[in-house]
Amino acid sequence: MNDWWRKKKSKTRKSRKGKEHYTKGDFLLDILFWIPEVLIFPIRLIFWSLRGLWRWVIDVI
């Protein structure tokens, strides 16, 4: 039984080591995580720019 377990364990380890490819599922998850960031970043950039400009105007006056 012990030999059988070791042989099975070594096979599963070998198969896991060989499966480090970038799959379509990984690509879709990356896209799903990047979409909100790409959409929100320009809005956030405009907001902080206008806020900084407003503070600069208030300080000058």
N, C-alpha and C positions, 0 to 999 in steps of 0.2 A: 504494500500500500504506500509506503514511504517513497519508493522509487517512482511509482506512478505519479504521485503528487509533485515530485521535483520535476519530472519530465513535462507534466502539464503546465507547471508554473513557468518553466523556461520558455515554452512555446508561446504562452500569453505575453510574456515580457518582450519576446522578439517581435510579435505582431504589433504591440503597442509602440515599440521604438520606430518601426517602419511607417507608421501612420501619422507623421507630422507634416502632412501636406496641407496647403491652404485650400480648403474646399469651397464649394458654392455656398454652403450654409454659413461659413465664416465670413464670406464676402457680403452676404445679405445682412448679417448681424452688424458688420462694420458700417454698411450703408445706413441701417436703421439708427445707429448711434450718431452718425455724422449729420444726418438731415436736420435735426433740431438745432445743432450747433451752427450749421451754415445759414439757417434761416434767422436765428436769433442774434448772431454776431453783428450783422450790419445795423440792426435796430439798436442794439446796445452801444455800438460805436457812435451812431448819430446822437443818441440820448446823452452820452457822456461828453461829447463835443459841444452840444448845445448848452449843457449844464455849465461846462467850463467857460464857454463864451459869455453866458449870462452872468456868472460870478465876476468875470473880468470887467464887464461893462458896469456892474454895480460898484466895483472897487474904484473905477476911474471916475465915476460920477460922484 
